[in-house]
Amino acid sequence: MSIKIGIVGATGIVGSEFILLLEELKLSVSDLRLFASEKSDGRQIYFNGNGFVVEKLEKSKLKNLDYLFFCSSEEISKEFIPVAVANSICCIDNSAAFRLHQDVPLVIPEINPHALRNHKNVIANPNCSTIIALMALFPLHKRFELLGFCASTYQAVSGVGNSGIEALHRDIGGTFAMSQDVFGEQILQNAIPKIGQFYSNGYSSEELKMLNESRKILSLQRLKVSSTCVRLPILRAHSMSIIARFKKSFDLGEAERILSTNESVDYFSNTFPTPLKQTGKNHIGIGRLRKDTFLKNAATMWIVGDQVRKGAALNAVQIMEYLEHTKH
């Protein structure tokens, strides 16, 4: 396939990962347009050995592209995606702007590619934590029928972009004001149980994304999900401890066979994944699988995934690949 691609937020951490992936996957890109804010206008980024100049994002420039990846804020997506769609560009959005819109597919290609049928040129990439959790749970759901899960997440600072990484580095250097601005608290030597804004029910926006997005992706409106999302001073890759309850009797040996033979995950039978092990990996790592001692027909597991890669850039690229494949 030879495709014309644009990236909004090309100088950010997810946008940069997109460019790396397009090179790694050796996709036939006939045109690459890189968009960012005014402060990055004119900056040069290399792709396949050639220099590409970053352009200031403007509505008049959103033309003659097959796909446009949005790796920026909800506000940017809401303002610019309608313009791109009007110019027949398929937009794959990494923000939360359209995820819960009824007519916008929210897609993990390994789980619900059928949702892409009859899309209207706006496709939402799920939240990174939702992708990581469901990539581990879906193979088990197909056999045991998931009723719900409880997740405690341990999320890397790069989840908020380059500013999170810079804040941690400044903390290490002894300058703490920036991390308080970014995270509300000093991040070094700390754990902050607040990601996003708090709502009146006590849950944060990140925690409610896990609930609402999981229900939409799995088409399970009665799915029970409770989570606590915590920011840790880790550079990259999110970790989770999950207790999942199933409708059917849970068999540990069968679950291990399902995960160890699944091509979309890395199953650790005698050891466990860590953020360092999974950084840069395309697959989600699953370890410490065991029968839960508290709930009936439930499993407890440890999950780690690179939230910049499979949790963002790779998932979006896979959506594009699926769309291109089904054209022919």
N, C-alpha and C positions, 0 to 999 in steps of 0.2 A: 504494500500500500504506500502511496505517496500522498502526504497530507500537509496541509497548511495549518500551523499551530501558533496560537498566541498564549502568552502567560502574563497574567496580571499579578503584580507582586513578585516579579522575577528576581529581585535582589534579596528577598526574604529567605528564611531558612527552608520553607516548603518550596518556594519557587526555585531555589537553587537545587533542591533535590529533584525536582522535575527535570531540570536540564541534565543532571547526572544520569537519571534513568533513561531519558531519551537516547543518550549516547550508549549506555550499557545494553539496552534492548535492541540497539541498531535499527531503530524504526526509520523508515524512509520519509524524512521530513523535507519537503520541497521548499518550505518557507517557514521561518521562525521569527515571530515578532515578540519582543520583550517590552513589557510595560511596567512602570513603577511611578512613584511620586516625583515631584519636581526636583527634589534633592538628588535623585539618581539619574536625572536626564543627562544623556551623553556618555554615561558610564559604559565601558566595553566589557562584554562577557563572551568567553570563548565556548564554542560548541562544535565538536568534530574538527577541531583545529582552525576554525574560522572565527573571526571576531564579529560580534553582533552588538550594535549600539542600543542601549536601553532608551526607550522613548517615554516621555511624560504621557500618562494616561489621559486621553481626550476622546470624547464621543465620536468625533469626526474620523478618528483613525480605526474604528472598529468595523472594518470591511475586508472582504476577500480572504476570509479565513474559514477553515472547516471546523476547527475546535478552538475554544477559548477557555483556558483553565484560570479560575479565580482563586488566588491564594492571598486574599487580603481581608478587609473587614466586612461585616454585614452591610454597613452603610455603602461601601463601594459596590458590592454586589447588587444591592437594591437599585442603585442609581444607574449602573452601566449594563447590567445583564439585559434589561428590556431593549436597550439600544442595539446590542449585539444580536439578540433574537430577531428583531425587526429586519436585520441584515442577513438573516438565514444562517447565523453562526450557532453551532451547538455549544452551549455553555455548561461546563462541569464545575460546580461551585463547591469550594471547600469550607465556606462559612456556614453559619446556621440560618442564613436569611430565608431559605426556601425549604428547609428539610421537612417541615411538618405541613407544608401546603398539600392539599389533597391531590392536586393534579401534577405534582412534581415527584418523580421517582427518587427514592432514597435507597441507594444500591450498594451492596457488597457482591461483586460478580460471582463469587463462589457460592453465594447463598440465594440471592433472588434476582438473577439476571432477567427473568421473565417480566420484572417490573419496568424494564426499558421499552417494552412494546408500546408503540403509539406515543412515545414521549413528545413533548412540545418544545424541544431544543433547550430545556432547562433540566439538568440532572444534578441532584444533590449528593455530595460525598458525606457519609456519616461522620459524626464526631470520632476522634481517634480512639477514645476509650471504648466506645460502642463497638467499633470494628474489632479491636483486640479481644474484647470479651466474647463477641458472637462467633468469631473465627474459631475459638476454642470450644464453645458450647454447641454450635450447630451440628457437628458430626454426631454428638451424643443425643441431641434433640431428635434427629432423624430415627434413632433406634428406640429411645426411652421416653420421648415426648416431654419436653421441658414445661414445667408449671411455673417456675420462677427462680430467681437467684438473688443472692445477697453478695455484694462486692465491696471490698475495701481496696481502693487504688492508691498507688504510690507513684506519683507522677513527676517526670523530669522537668527541669526549669525551661528547657527548649520548647515545651508545650505552649509557651506564650511568645515564642519567636526569639529573634536575636537579642532582644532586650533582656530576656530571662537569663541567657548565657552570660551576657555582659554584667548583669547584676550579681550573679554568683561569683564571677571572676573579681569584681570589685570588692565583694565581701571577703574573699580570700586575701586580697591585698590590704584589707583593713579599712575600706571605705564603705560604710553601711547604708548611707542615705538612699542610694539608688534601689537596693533591694526592697527597702520599705516602701518606696514609691511604686514599684512593680508588683510586689506581693502583699503589701500591707504590714509585713513583718520582716525582720532579718531572716534570710533564708539559710545562711551558713549555720551548721550545727543545730538545725531546727526542723520541725515538721509543722506545716501550716494546713489545717483542715478546712480550707476555704479556697475553692476554685470557681471563679465567677461570682455572681451576686447571690445573696441569700433572699429567699422568698418567705412569705408569712407562715408557710408550713414548716419552716426550719431547714428545708433542703436548699442546696445551692443549684445554680443553673447547670453546672456540669453534671450533678447527680440526677437532675430531672431529664437531661438529655439521654442518659443511659436508659431510663424508663421509657420515655416516649418514642425514642428512635428504635429501640429493640422491639417494641410492639409493632411498629410500622414495618420494619424489615422482615420480621418473622410472620407477619399477619396474625398476630396473637394479641387481640385487644384486651384479653383478661390476664395476660402475663403479669406476674407479680415481680417487681424489681425494687430493691432497696440498696442504696449505696452510700458510702462515705468516701469522698475524694480528697486526697491529701497531696500537697506539694512537698517534695523532698529536694535536698541539694545534690541532685544527680543531673548530669548534663543531658543524657538522652536515653530513651526507651522507658516506657511506662510498665510498672508491675502491678499485679492484682492478686489478691486472695479471694477466691470465689467459692461460695457454697451454692450448689445448684440442686434443685429438687425436681424429680421427674414423676410422671404419671405411672409409668410402668416400673416393675421391680428392677432395681439397679444392680447389675452384675459387674463387679470390678474387673474380672478377667476379660469379659467381653468388651468393656469400655477401653481397656488397655489395648486390645487388638484393634478396635476401631480407630483409635488415635494413632497407633504405631504404623498403621497401613494407610493413613490419610496423607495424600501428597501435598496438602495445603498447610500443614502444621509440622512442627518439629516436636516429637514426643521424647521426653527424657525419662527413661524407665528407672535408671539407677542413680541418677544425679538430678540436677534441676537447672532451669535457665536463670540467668541474671541479666541486668541491664547491659553489663559489659559484653556478655556473650551474644546478646541479641542485637546490639547496635549494628546497623548496616545490613541486617538480615531481612530477607523478603518474607520469611515465615514467622508465625507466632510460636513461641516456645511454651510447652506445657509440661509441668512436672509435679511431683508430690501428690499425685492422684490417689485418693483414698476414700473409703466409705465414710460418710459423715456419722459421727456418734451422737448427734443431737436430733437430726431429722430423719424420718423414714424415707427410703428410696432417694437418698441424696448423696451427692459426691462433693468432696472438698478438693480444691486444686490450686496450684500456683501458676500464674500465666504472666509472660513477659513479651512485649512487642515493641518494635521501633516505631514510635508514633509519628515520626516524620516520614518514614518510608511506607510500610503497609498501612499505617494509620492515617495517611494523607496522600502523598504523591503517587505511590504505586497503585493504590486502589483506584484513583482517578484515571491513571493511564490504562489500567485493566478495563475500566468502563469504556474508554475510547477504543481499545483493541476489540472488545466484544462487539461494539457497534460497527466497526469496520468489517469484522469477520461476517456478521450477519447481513451485510449489504450484498455479499457475493454468493 
